Amino acid sequence: MKKKQWLLKSFKSAFEGIFYCAIHERNMKIHIGAALTAGFLSWWFALEKYEILLLLVIIEGVLVAEMINTVVETLVNMISPDFHPLAKIAKDVAAGAVLITAVFSLVVGYILFFSKL
């Protein structure tokens, strides 16, 4: 396969993964909605550039954490379709990572937007 075709196929696969999460994962839909709301509020309150940059980094972290959680859950389900305590630990830890990023994003959002209200 030519290098250009390989690169295009790589991008296509990456976008398919993003779209899969956005369409099939309930929590990803929630995170995307929160991200759009934060984006609207950053425009509405005319945040400074550094505040918008911080907001974008936080949003990216939450979305990536949710996608990694989806990977972990999918792989665990494939490898261990029946209940197994180690599978539960893997899924719970991945979900916990998403929860931590989401909670910290709320803290950052509070710090950025509370003073503007």
Backbone as numpy.savetxt, mean C-alpha at the origin, in Angstrom:
# Nx Ny Nz CAx CAy CAz Cx Cy Cz
14.48 -13.25 -26.27 13.64 -12.07 -26.27 14.52 -10.84 -26.27
14.17 -9.87 -27.10 14.93 -8.64 -27.18 14.82 -7.87 -25.87
15.86 -7.07 -25.59 15.90 -6.32 -24.34 14.72 -5.38 -24.20
14.34 -4.69 -25.28 13.22 -3.74 -25.23 11.91 -4.48 -24.92
11.70 -5.62 -25.56 10.48 -6.40 -25.29 10.46 -6.90 -23.86
11.62 -7.31 -23.34 11.71 -7.80 -21.97 11.35 -6.68 -20.99
11.84 -5.47 -21.27 11.55 -4.33 -20.39 10.06 -4.00 -20.41
9.46 -3.97 -21.60 8.03 -3.69 -21.70 7.21 -4.76 -20.99
7.62 -6.02 -21.12 6.91 -7.12 -20.45 7.02 -6.98 -18.92
8.18 -6.53 -18.46 8.37 -6.33 -17.02 7.44 -5.25 -16.49
7.34 -4.14 -17.23 6.44 -3.06 -16.81 4.98 -3.52 -16.86
4.63 -4.27 -17.90 3.26 -4.78 -18.03 2.92 -5.68 -16.83
3.85 -6.55 -16.46 3.62 -7.44 -15.32 3.47 -6.65 -14.02
4.30 -5.62 -13.86 4.22 -4.79 -12.65 2.87 -4.09 -12.56
2.41 -3.53 -13.67 1.11 -2.86 -13.67 -0.03 -3.85 -13.44
0.10 -5.06 -13.96 -0.92 -6.08 -13.70 -1.00 -6.38 -12.21
0.15 -6.42 -11.53 0.15 -6.64 -10.08 -0.52 -5.50 -9.32
-0.23 -4.29 -9.73 -0.85 -3.12 -9.10 -2.36 -3.15 -9.30
-2.77 -3.39 -10.54 -4.21 -3.42 -10.84 -4.90 -4.57 -10.13
-4.23 -5.72 -10.01 -4.82 -6.85 -9.30 -5.15 -6.43 -7.86
-4.18 -5.84 -7.19 -4.41 -5.41 -5.80 -5.52 -4.36 -5.72
-5.49 -3.42 -6.63 -6.48 -2.34 -6.59 -7.89 -2.86 -6.84
-8.02 -3.89 -7.64 -9.35 -4.42 -7.98 -9.83 -5.48 -6.99
-8.93 -6.33 -6.53 -9.35 -7.51 -5.75 -9.16 -7.40 -4.24
-8.32 -6.50 -3.80 -8.03 -6.43 -2.36 -8.82 -5.29 -1.71
-9.72 -5.66 -0.81 -10.60 -4.68 -0.15 -9.78 -3.62 0.58
-8.77 -4.04 1.32 -7.99 -3.07 2.09 -7.20 -2.13 1.19
-6.79 -2.62 0.03 -6.08 -1.75 -0.91 -7.02 -0.66 -1.41
-8.28 -1.02 -1.64 -9.27 -0.01 -2.05 -9.42 1.05 -0.96
-9.43 0.62 0.28 -9.53 1.56 1.41 -8.32 2.48 1.43
-7.13 1.90 1.27 -5.90 2.71 1.28 -5.86 3.69 0.11
-6.31 3.25 -1.05 -6.34 4.15 -2.21 -7.33 5.29 -1.96
-8.47 4.98 -1.38 -9.44 6.03 -1.04 -8.86 7.02 -0.05
-8.16 6.51 0.95 -7.52 7.40 1.93 -6.44 8.25 1.27
-5.70 7.65 0.35 -4.65 8.39 -0.35 -5.24 9.51 -1.20
-6.33 9.22 -1.89 -6.99 10.25 -2.70 -7.55 11.36 -1.81
-8.10 10.99 -0.67 -8.61 11.98 0.28 -7.48 12.86 0.79
-6.35 12.23 1.14 -5.19 13.00 1.61 -4.68 13.92 0.51
-4.68 13.43 -0.72 -4.24 14.28 -1.83 -5.15 15.48 -2.01
-6.46 15.25 -1.93 -7.41 16.37 -2.03 -7.19 17.35 -0.89
-7.03 16.85 0.33 -6.83 17.74 1.48 -5.53 18.52 1.37
-4.49 17.89 0.83 -3.22 18.61 0.68 -3.37 19.76 -0.31
-4.20 19.57 -1.34 -4.49 20.66 -2.27 -5.38 21.72 -1.60
-6.42 21.26 -0.91 -7.38 22.16 -0.26 -6.71 23.07 0.76
-5.80 22.49 1.56 -5.13 23.27 2.60 -3.81 23.87 2.11
-3.50 23.70 0.84 -2.28 24.27 0.24 -1.04 23.95 1.07
-0.79 22.65 1.25 0.38 22.24 2.02 1.66 22.67 1.32
2.70 22.83 2.12 4.02 23.17 1.57 4.58 21.96 0.82
5.58 22.22 -0.01 6.17 21.14 -0.81 6.71 20.02 0.07
7.41 20.36 1.14 7.98 19.32 2.00 6.87 18.51 2.69
5.74 19.13 2.99 4.62 18.41 3.58 4.00 17.44 2.57
3.88 17.88 1.34 3.35 17.01 0.29 4.31 15.85 0.05
5.60 16.13 0.04 6.60 15.07 -0.14 6.49 14.03 0.98
6.37 14.49 2.21 6.21 13.57 3.34 4.94 12.74 3.18
3.87 13.38 2.78 2.60 12.69 2.56 2.74 11.62 1.47
3.41 11.95 0.38 3.61 10.99 -0.70 4.44 9.79 -0.25
5.47 10.03 0.54 6.30 8.92 1.04 5.48 8.02 1.95
4.67 8.60 2.80 3.83 7.82 3.71 2.80 7.01 2.92
2.16 7.64 1.95 1.16 6.93 1.13 1.82 5.77 0.40
2.97 6.01 -0.19 3.70 4.96 -0.90 4.02 3.80 0.04
4.42 4.11 1.25 4.75 3.06 2.22 3.55 2.18 2.54
2.40 2.78 2.73 1.20 2.01 3.05 0.79 1.14 1.85
0.82 1.70 0.65 0.41 0.93 -0.53 1.36 -0.24 -0.77
2.66 0.00 -0.63 3.64 -1.07 -0.82 3.49 -2.14 0.27
3.27 -1.72 1.51 3.06 -2.70 2.59 1.85 -3.57 2.31
0.78 -2.97 1.81 -0.42 -3.75 1.49 -0.15 -4.73 0.35
0.63 -4.31 -0.62 0.95 -5.22 -1.73 1.84 -6.37 -1.25
2.79 -6.10 -0.38 3.63 -7.17 0.16 2.79 -8.11 1.00
1.84 -7.58 1.75 0.92 -8.42 2.51 0.14 -9.35 1.59
-0.29 -8.83 0.46 -1.01 -9.66 -0.52 -0.11 -10.78 -1.03
1.15 -10.47 -1.28 2.09 -11.49 -1.73 2.23 -12.58 -0.67
2.43 -12.18 0.57 2.60 -13.16 1.65 1.36 -14.03 1.77
0.19 -13.41 1.80 -1.04 -14.19 1.94 -1.24 -15.15 0.77
-0.96 -14.70 -0.44 -1.12 -15.55 -1.62 -0.16 -16.73 -1.58
1.10 -16.47 -1.25 2.07 -17.56 -1.18 1.74 -18.55 -0.07
1.35 -18.04 1.08 0.99 -18.93 2.19 -0.21 -19.78 1.81
-1.21 -19.19 1.18 -2.39 -19.96 0.76 -2.02 -21.02 -0.27
-1.07 -20.72 -1.13 -0.64 -21.68 -2.14 0.13 -22.84 -1.51
1.02 -22.50 -0.59 1.88 -23.52 0.02 1.14 -24.32 1.08
0.27 -23.65 1.82 -0.42 -24.30 2.94 -1.91 -23.99 2.87
-2.65 -24.70 1.98 -4.09 -24.41 1.86 -4.88 -24.75 3.13
-4.40 -25.71 3.90 -5.05 -26.05 5.17 -4.45 -25.19 6.28
-5.18 -25.10 7.39 -4.69 -24.30 8.50 -3.39 -24.88 9.04
-2.45 -24.00 9.28 -1.20 -24.37 9.93 -0.78 -23.20 10.80
-0.34 -23.46 12.03 0.01 -22.35 12.92 1.12 -21.45 12.37
2.08 -22.01 11.64 3.14 -21.18 11.06 2.61 -20.31 9.92
1.65 -20.84 9.17 1.02 -20.03 8.11 0.28 -18.86 8.74
-0.38 -19.11 9.85 -1.10 -18.04 10.55 -0.12 -16.95 11.02
1.02 -17.37 11.54 2.02 -16.39 12.00 2.48 -15.53 10.83
2.79 -16.15 9.69 3.26 -15.39 8.53 2.22 -14.37 8.10
0.97 -14.80 8.02 -0.10 -13.89 7.59 -0.32 -12.78 8.63
-0.31 -13.14 9.89 -0.54 -12.15 10.95 0.58 -11.10 10.99
1.82 -11.54 10.82 2.94 -10.60 10.85 2.86 -9.65 9.67
2.54 -10.18 8.49 2.41 -9.32 7.31 1.28 -8.31 7.50
0.16 -8.77 8.04 -0.96 -7.86 8.30 -0.57 -6.82 9.36
0.20 -7.24 10.35 0.67 -6.31 11.37 1.56 -5.22 10.80
2.38 -5.59 9.82 3.24 -4.59 9.16 2.39 -3.53 8.46
1.32 -3.97 7.82 0.43 -3.02 7.16 -0.25 -2.13 8.21
-0.68 -2.73 9.30 -1.33 -1.95 10.35 -0.40 -0.88 10.91
0.85 -1.24 11.14 1.81 -0.25 11.65 1.97 0.91 10.67
2.14 0.60 9.39 2.30 1.69 8.42 1.04 2.54 8.32
-0.12 1.90 8.39 -1.37 2.65 8.30 -1.56 3.56 9.52
-1.26 3.05 10.71 -1.41 3.86 11.92 -0.44 5.04 11.89
0.80 4.79 11.49 1.74 5.90 11.41 1.34 6.91 10.33
0.70 6.44 9.27 0.22 7.39 8.26 -0.87 8.27 8.84
-1.71 7.71 9.70 -2.73 8.52 10.36 -2.10 9.56 11.27
-1.05 9.18 11.97 -0.35 10.12 12.84 0.24 11.26 12.02
0.88 10.92 10.91 1.46 11.95 10.04 0.35 12.85 9.48
-0.74 12.24 9.04 -1.87 13.02 8.55 -2.41 13.97 9.60
-2.52 13.48 10.82 -3.00 14.32 11.93 -2.05 15.51 12.13
-0.75 15.24 12.15 0.23 16.31 12.35 0.16 17.33 11.23
0.00 16.84 10.00 -0.02 17.77 8.85 -1.30 18.57 8.75
-2.43 17.94 9.04 -3.71 18.59 8.77 -4.37 19.23 9.98
-4.08 18.79 11.19 -4.79 19.30 12.36 -4.61 20.80 12.53
-3.39 21.25 12.33 -3.12 22.70 12.52 -3.80 23.55 11.44
-4.20 22.93 10.34 -4.85 23.67 9.26 -6.36 23.80 9.47
-6.91 23.00 10.37 -8.37 23.03 10.59 -8.81 24.23 11.38
